[in-house]
Amino acid sequence: MIAKSINKNPAASKQLNIAEYVFLDAVHRPQIQATPANSLFNRSGLAQAPLDDWLSMLETAQTARC
């Protein structure tokens, strides 16, 4: 997992709404939904969440992967 920084600028945060994204499995095949085995690839990398929520998301994701 690679965590990118958040953007506190509201206009920039809206970028996620128009970003293209795809879930990929271990051999890079597109998947319909998120699972612990799939990776999310997106253009923006911005989480549309307040900082505390974003940090909690990262902690949950890291715990699930370990």
C-alpha positions, 0 to 999 in steps of 0.5 A: 500500500502506498499512501499519498497525502491529502489535499485540504484545498476543497477545489482540489479534493473534488478531483477524486469525483472525476478521477478514473480508477480500477481495482486490479487483482494480483496479475493486473486483471480489472476487477468489479469490486474491492477485496483485500486481494485487489489493489486500487489504482487511480489517477488522483490518489486523493482521499475525499475524507478529513485527515483523521478519517484518512489516517483511520482508513490507512490504519485499517488497510495496513492492519488488514494486509498484515 
